[in-house]
Amino acid sequence: MNFRRILLLFLVLLLPLASTSCDSLKATKPIMPVREYEKMIAGRLDADYIGTSNCLKACHYHDRVNEDFEASTMGAQLSPQSAMPVVDCESCHGPGSLAVEGITPELVAEAAKEGKQVACKYETLIDFKTLPAGAMSLICLKCHSANATFNLHNWSISSHALNEVSCSDCHQVHKGPDLIVSPRETAKMCYRCHEEVKAEFTLPSRHPVREGKLFCSDCHDPHGSMAAKNLRKETVKETCAQCHAEKEGPFLFEHAEVTENCLNCHNSHGSPNNHLLVVRMPVLCLQCHMGHDAVTEQNKVHYYSRCTDCHQTIHGTDIPAAAGKTGRFTR
């Protein structure tokens, strides 16, 4: 009896510890404390902010980059009439007084005579090449917070953020006037990491992404979502129903597997089988409908035809089958 009491007491004391350890395993944590990331993006503490005009006045090495930036949506915020927070070179690169220290107009003029330009001291600015992805994204999130940019409120839980993909891997700040990636550019950009998906879009049966009729961002939100695989809708079926509304239902006679998840039968990106099927018919149907799996003289025809030759409304129907039979998904 005493042994049982001791064992029971031990379990009671151990249970809170076990639940606490499980909670800690489930919690998402940054690779390093956010405070350490903030130190990386603060820049040199012994440097001062001098403004973009003073940077360019001392060093003309970045004139072309500055022209591209001024033409961008972010550069437009520099205008006093924009009533937006000031965004300039130092907003991302850190204070620049040390970068142009010692660069005089005379030095710039002397270099110009030789057809050269004087470059600033890059090592005194924030080194983007060595920053971890989390710190790189924090530079953007200083302005593009969840309150200001609503499609970023799921970024921290997105598969991209968790796999160390930063904003600058997709968005090039100095690229041109429009910093938003156009839908036609998304496929080529996504393929850099998702090579297996690129291969699937070369299969005989596929969604028309290569033809430019459908884009990755039509189904997936690159900034994250509450659904799996960064889907724009809560479920796979809701995502597919954006285009295939006729197959959504509800139907009076529903096909259970189809109602549950489209991926039970279809590969969303591409397949060697017709209609994006994961396995060709009739093998696909026989995985569940085992009554026809025995090869006999009576049912061997099932192995030489498609099930949908008879069951055309396989996704569901409101019409009962012939001869008073319910369901059957026939016209």
Residue pairs with C-beta under 8 A, 6 or more apart in sequence:
28 156
28 157
28 162
30 37
30 134
31 132
31 134
32 132
32 134
34 138
37 132
37 134
37 135
37 138
38 138
40 126
40 131
40 132
40 135
41 94
41 126
41 131
41 135
41 138
41 139
41 142
42 94
43 90
43 93
43 94
43 95
43 125
43 126
44 94
44 95
44 98
44 124
44 125
46 98
47 94
47 95
47 96
47 97
47 98
47 99
47 124
48 95
48 97
49 90
49 95
49 96
49 97
50 90
50 95
50 96
50 97
50 100
51 88
51 90
52 66
52 78
52 88
52 89
52 90
54 96
54 100
55 62
55 89
55 90
55 96
55 99
55 100
55 120
56 62
56 63
56 66
58 100
58 103
58 104
58 105
58 108
58 120
59 99
59 100
59 103
59 108
59 117
59 118
59 119
59 120
60 108
60 117
60 118
61 117
61 118
61 119
61 120
62 89
62 120
65 174
66 89
68 174
68 175
68 176
69 75
69 89
69 173
69 174
70 76
70 78
71 176
71 177
72 173
72 174
72 175
72 176
72 177
72 178
72 179
73 177
73 178
73 179
73 180
74 87
74 173
74 179
75 87
76 82
77 84
77 85
77 86
77 87
78 86
78 87
78 88
85 143
87 143
89 96
90 96
91 142
91 143
92 126
92 139
92 173
93 125
93 126
94 125
94 126
96 120
96 124
96 125
98 121
98 124
99 120
99 121
99 122
99 124
99 125
100 120
100 121
101 121
101 124
103 118
103 120
107 118
108 118
111 117
111 118
126 139
128 136
128 168
132 164
133 161
133 164
133 165
133 166
133 169
134 161
134 164
134 166
136 166
136 167
136 168
137 155
137 161
137 166
137 167
139 167
140 167
140 168
140 171
141 152
141 155
141 167
144 152
144 167
145 152
146 152
146 153
146 155
151 221
151 223
152 223
154 221
154 223
154 224
154 225
154 226
155 161
155 223
155 224
156 224
157 224
158 222
158 223
158 224
158 225
158 230
159 224
159 229
159 230
160 222
160 223
160 224
160 230
161 224
165 193
170 181
170 189
170 222
171 179
171 180
171 181
172 179
173 179
181 189
183 215
183 217
183 218
184 212
184 215
186 215
186 216
186 217
186 222
187 201
187 209
187 210
187 215
187 216
190 197
190 216
190 222
191 197
191 198
197 269
200 206
200 267
200 269
200 270
200 271
201 207
201 209
201 210
201 269
201 270
202 210
202 270
203 270
203 271
203 272
204 270
204 271
204 272
205 270
205 271
205 272
205 273
205 274
205 275
205 276
205 277
206 269
206 270
206 271
206 276
207 214
207 268
207 269
207 270
207 276
208 214
209 215
209 216
216 222
218 232
218 242
219 231
219 232
219 239
219 242
219 268
220 229
220 230
220 231
220 232
221 230
221 231
221 232
222 230
224 230
225 231
225 232
226 234
227 233
227 234
227 235
227 239
231 239
232 239
232 242
233 239
233 241
233 242
235 261
236 261
236 262
236 263
236 268
237 248
237 259
237 260
237 261
237 262
240 247
240 262
240 268
241 247
241 248
247 258
247 315
247 316
249 259
249 315
249 316
250 316
251 315
251 316
251 317
251 318
252 317
252 318
253 316
253 317
253 318
253 319
253 320
253 326
253 327
253 328
253 329
254 316
255 314
255 315
255 316
255 329
257 264
257 265
257 288
258 264
258 265
258 314
258 315
258 316
259 316
262 268
263 278
265 277
265 278
265 284
266 275
266 276
266 277
266 278
267 276
267 277
267 278
268 276
270 276
271 277
271 278
273 279
273 280
274 280
277 284
278 284
279 287
281 306
281 307
281 308
282 292
282 302
282 303
282 305
282 306
282 307
285 307
286 292
286 293
286 302
292 299
292 302
295 303
307 314
308 314
310 330
311 328
311 329
311 330
312 329
312 330
312 331
313 319
313 329
313 330
313 331
314 329
316 329
317 329
317 331
319 331
320 326
320 327
321 327
321 328
321 329
321 330
322 328
322 330
